[in-house]
């Protein structure tokens, strides 16, 4: 439990005693702090400066400083002479040139200026009392003595202050006990008696009890007010008893009415629950149907007998550019303008109850033309007459049909090309074969050629020289190369048109490119 709550829960007498104790302790503490602060201020502002000034005057006498500035040893001896002064914290001697010659420290080391010129700046930041005394010399410039007083008070002061504080504390404690007895007799005991009476009234519910009259103070007024309150409570209790009897009769009557109302409310609650469940199921089923309709890849539009829109799925919004809220309860020719030419077919479907199909309708969608199939079928049921429009995008199907027709054409062309390649291949083979025969008949390496040339009276070597001069071998080479290229092309055509199984196999990409080109 927090301290504040514990103090708040204390009895009144203990609160008063605690407050008095805190007051005495606070007064004692403030008095001691004030006394110590005043003593410290007097020591810092008056006693310490005067003592340092006196000590500086004594140290600057010619008899003491005759040889103090001659060496560091003599300076330290002078500092030892004045170091027995208790309030002295530190001292330093500066020679005629202003340099630090020797220093004396009591307690923790205190940084002192290293040169006489730094003393003024150092004194601006130093809070302790300090005194700068001049050390005159017979010849030459004088030296200087820096004295720093201690900021601490003497131990005897603290001992005396503690003794006085203990005496005041003992006297305050005795005074506190005397005041506590009087507070208990004059304040605490009357309050306890009044508290005990209130507990007795609460426990016994006897409002005829009265508090004994006390002094003419606040507690006596409180006892008188408490007696007045008991008198009024006693009178009101009598009135409450009469009112209680009347209220009991009204309560019994109200209980009967409440029971009847409770039964009625229970029936209404049951009916509301049934209706709520039915509405939730209907709402869920409606959302389910709407989800099915919106998920269809076809546009679905329902119209009533007057051709006003009653149902409109998401695909219809995409196809027409008209949103559901804008299309509902609108004529179909306004909600979906491309359907305006088909109004007669829609009316015929409603009147004759027969399905109508329109296989191919072309509508522009952006820069592309799309093909659609329309289906009109009548609504059947007790919800009134109407018609449903289903719009299917058949653009891809028509493209596949065109591709199949083109593929058949290419197959026919491939068959013709294969037949032509066979027909070309036969004379081409004869040409290449005859070129080889011509080369063989003109070759001098065959004895038969030489024999036939001699019988004809012709020199075969002369014929070859003539043919070389007329570049006939080059012409034969050209014929053979062209024939070889034509034979290769025919082979590729036959390979391309030949039916084969589709199998994956590694190939040389460079060879495939050369063959295709």
Secondary structure, 3 states (H helix, E strand, C coil): CCHHHHHHCCCHHHHHHHHHHHHHHHHHHHHHHHHHHHHHHHHHHHHHHHHHHHHHHHHCCHHHHCCCCCCHHHHHHHHHHHCCCCCEEEEEEECCCCEEEEEEECCCCCCCCCEHHHHHHHHHHCCCCEEEEEECCCCCCCEEEEEEECCCCCHHHHHHHHHHHHHHHHHHHHHHHHHHHHHHHHHHHHHHHHHHHHHHHHHHCCCCCCCCCCCCCHHHHHHHHHHHHHHHHHHHHHHHHHHHHHHHHHHHHHHHHHHHHHHHHHHHHHHHHHHHHHHHHHHHHHHHHHHHHHHCCCEEEEEECCCEEEEECHHHHHHHCCCHHHHCCCEHHHHCHHHHHHHHHHHHHHHHCCCEEEEEEEEEECCEEEEEEEEEEECCCCCCCEEEEEEEECHHHHHHHHHHHHHHHHHHHHHHHHHHHHHHHHHHHHHHHHHHHHHHHCCCCCHHHHHHHHHCCCCHHHHHHHHHHCCHHHHHHHHHHHHHHHHHHHHHHHHHHCCCCCCCCCCCHHHHHHHHC
